[in-house]
Amino acid sequence: MPKLTIPGLNEDHSGTTLMEMLVVIIIISIFAAVALPSFIRARENTLDKEAGTTLKLMQTAEKIFAMQNNGSYYSSSDMALISDNLRIVLYTGGDRKWSYSCSSNGCAQATRNGYDSRTWRLRIDETNAVAGSTCP
């Protein structure tokens, strides 16, 4: 005699339940909440290092410029002119993260474009960029 089966009653349910899905979503949310601030901090540290490295490059270019021009330093806030006169390449695209300037006293400055406008400066006699201060 054949076995009587009712559709949906005797079948094996191997799918996931709503509770299992919620647990997975909660675990993923916890991982994201822990990882996202670290990622943002690492990104900002990288941007700060980019500014410091570019300021050191500008400092070296200013020293060379001063040697070729009787000790006078180049002064400008126009990044295209800085690139041309100091013979360095500064990114001048619309999505750039920093704006650079250099003053006649040998001080180079980077100002963050965007939400926080933080600044870094590097004087000709310094070896490391200083955060939060501007060129005199």
Buried (B, 14 or more C-beta within 10 A) or exposed (E): EEEEEEEEEEEEEEEEEEEEEEEEEEEEEEEEEEEEEEEEEEEEEEBBEBBBEBBBBBBEBBEEBBEEEEEEBBBBEEBEEBBEBBEBEBEEEEEEEBBBBBBEEBBBBBBBEEEEEBBBBBBBEBEEBBEEEEBE
